[in-house]
Amino acid sequence: MKKVTVVGCGAYMDSGYGCPGEWRCLKAAALGEGNFQEPVQVTGFVKCECPARAMVPTVAMASKMSEIKPDAIYLSSCLVNAKPGCPYGSAEEMAKLLQTKTGIPVILGTHDYH
């Protein structure tokens, strides 16, 4: 089974703006819905904290602590589709940085739930 880490937007999760937390991402991962092509095992869930400076080291630490290197990193739908968007960088920039630094493929978005 494919192993993944999900990165969620901490500001959205903490304030409840359309994302009550990670349950939607976990549901999509378990059922293979949304951007997950098949059911996957979530081995890490990282909360991106503003201003996103620590996102790469936090993802790396989550992998180290779990002792499982993910096959892919998913930026959550709340992070990718945030309105207003992140003032510190676009989801595309974050994905490129994560992929460059970790060597792990990064997928934009997790689910299509409303």
JORATA-V66169 format. One record per helix or strand of 2 or more residues. SS is the DSSP state (A for helix, B for strand). FROM is the first residue (numbers start at 1). LEN is the number of residues. If there is no record, write none. Layout:
[[SS/FROM/LEN] [SS/FROM/LEN]]
This chain:
[[B/3/7] [A/10/6] [A/23/9] [B/41/8] [A/55/12] [B/72/4] [A/77/4] [A/91/12] [B/105/4]]
